[in-house]
Amino acid sequence: MSFFKAAARLAGVAGWLLGWRPDEFWRSTPVELEAVLRAARGDDEPDAGMDAGELERLRAVMPD
């Protein structure tokens, strides 16, 4: 599969499953996309949580 086809497919998956707009997909790194998809699937590690500081940082970045 070509890069274009793979990227288009992943962009579609990110839009469908995560509600990402195209610019959100293209600004993300492969590691970020993998982490979000793993978490959405429930594959995150049991003790891999976020602390209060990280939660507050995310709330500031995404206030909605």
C-alpha positions as CSV (number, residue, x, y, z in Angstrom):
1,M,0.0,0.0,0.0
2,S,1.3,3.4,-0.9
3,F,1.9,6.2,1.7
4,F,-0.9,8.2,0.2
5,K,-3.4,5.3,0.5
6,A,-2.2,4.4,4.0
7,A,-2.4,8.0,5.2
8,A,-5.8,8.5,3.7
9,R,-7.1,5.4,5.3
10,L,-5.7,6.4,8.7
11,A,-7.1,9.9,8.4
12,G,-10.5,8.3,7.7
13,V,-10.2,6.1,10.8
14,A,-9.1,9.1,12.9
15,G,-12.1,11.0,11.7
16,W,-14.6,8.2,12.2
17,L,-13.4,6.8,15.5
18,L,-11.9,9.9,17.2
19,G,-13.8,12.7,15.6
20,W,-10.6,14.3,14.4
21,R,-10.7,16.9,11.6
22,P,-8.0,16.5,8.9
23,D,-5.8,19.2,10.4
24,E,-5.8,17.4,13.7
25,F,-4.8,14.2,12.0
26,W,-1.9,15.9,10.1
27,R,-0.6,17.7,13.1
28,S,-0.4,14.5,15.2
29,T,2.6,12.3,15.2
30,P,2.4,8.6,14.5
31,V,3.2,7.9,18.2
32,E,0.3,10.2,19.3
33,L,-2.1,8.5,16.9
34,E,-1.0,5.1,18.1
35,A,-1.4,6.1,21.8
36,V,-4.9,7.5,21.2
37,L,-6.1,4.4,19.2
38,R,-4.7,2.0,21.8
39,A,-6.4,3.9,24.6
40,A,-9.7,4.0,22.6
41,R,-9.4,0.2,22.2
42,G,-8.6,-0.3,25.9
43,D,-5.0,-1.4,25.4
44,D,-3.4,1.2,27.7
45,E,-1.4,-0.2,30.5
46,P,-3.3,-0.7,33.8
47,D,-1.2,1.7,35.9
48,A,-0.5,4.1,33.1
49,G,-2.7,7.0,34.3
50,M,-2.3,10.7,34.3
51,D,-1.6,12.8,37.2
52,A,-3.5,15.9,38.2
53,G,-1.0,18.2,36.6
54,E,-1.3,16.4,33.2
55,L,-5.1,16.5,33.5
56,E,-5.0,20.3,34.2
57,R,-2.7,20.9,31.3
58,L,-5.1,19.0,28.9
59,R,-8.1,20.9,30.3
60,A,-6.3,24.2,29.5
61,V,-5.4,23.1,26.0
62,M,-8.9,21.6,25.3
63,P,-11.4,23.6,27.3
64,D,-14.5,22.2,25.8
